[in-house]
């Protein structure tokens, strides 16, 4: 591996005379890591170069590739971040800093894992390029894990399985996720891994032989019906996911139909459905095994048609049909969305992210960022994160046919809150596939759910005992809190003393703006103080008498809109 390999990959992307940023980064890294070696004895430079190559394959921009080359120079060679910024600009420095900060994470039990996840997720929300560098950094560390002392193997591999692979999955990076899992698998579950290797080999060979016979027959009928084919190949299920699936099926390999699947890649969506029709006309499909992930994509964005058919001799075979664009996206996920422009790459990147933030693909990242601020307890954070974002997802449908994306185990009430908080708050029952069910009824994939609401209905405290999603929990808790507050205000006609706690960037006239915002409500301020010790922004505490919970809400909104205000909390005294 050398710079020549990287050059070969990036010249077609950026143009031969436009690669100076990457080239300078390479030379800088070469100098900074001079004389350093990896535990394997290889020159250290092999490591950043590997990551840069992977990112070039994903067609990332020059800043990302340069940052990959430089990602360890701050941590391992004592180079100052300000030097990076002066040499390579703020975009590269930002990325290097992000990766360096993530690098400080280590799996040390549940507490630390929650912290790692939180940081990774936040980094994703801020700039997904940081996480793409970090994931490929982990990939190379896993590829070379053998060189590390044995006592470190399990911890690092476990961390890979628990943190990095789920994150790659959630970002739609299918091939990276599979590779990370298969690299970690033998270290975390050595016995299971060797059992699998021993017991699957025969079945695997037999099936792959069968698909070799079937593939030309499928190709022939598709050509006869004029379905254009871009490519056809057999893909083997990766080991770790096969192992997990086997556990669900009593370790019976005969029950795993997609041990190897035949993949058919065609130009358009219409071709996908036509191909499916042609295949079904020739080979009978297995009932219940036709999956239309084009009309109903998986939550991570995966799209394809899947079917399992009885092929010649009555043996079964799984076939996956997709367009080339779907294929790219399934392999490279969020990176496949990358639109590159030579002249204004950075600007384009930000536009891209901003416009994409509205789309479903990364909306979960936004959700996470929104609510993680409320959760201070790492244990709770981890639990919610696992349940909401990494657990298997199901789709339920509204009576109008809109899909609602929920975690497995979600109830009718979770569904209600995911449609709208008002519907959740006033839910009294539900109809699932036409049948009346209670609100704690567990939803299955593709259920049609209709929520029955009642005017003046309110959330009950025991709802918290059965809802599964953080969104439902959050709405119920805040509504219960509001109701309780309303009661307290009701008992004191003169109002309640409330402490308003405002965190704001300090500026001239700040306090004045805050107090006049409050006086505009004809509310008297009884007391105020400012705390500055140990904080980056001052905390201003204003005590006032407030008459109703409604008035309090409106006041909080008003204060949040004052220039410089970052956060407003309150405490009823
Ligand atoms: Mn590294």
Boltz pocket constraint, residues with backbone or C-beta under 6 A from the ligand:
constraints:
  - pocket:
      binder: B
      contacts: [[A, 47], [A, 71], [A, 72], [A, 137]]
      max_distance: 6.0
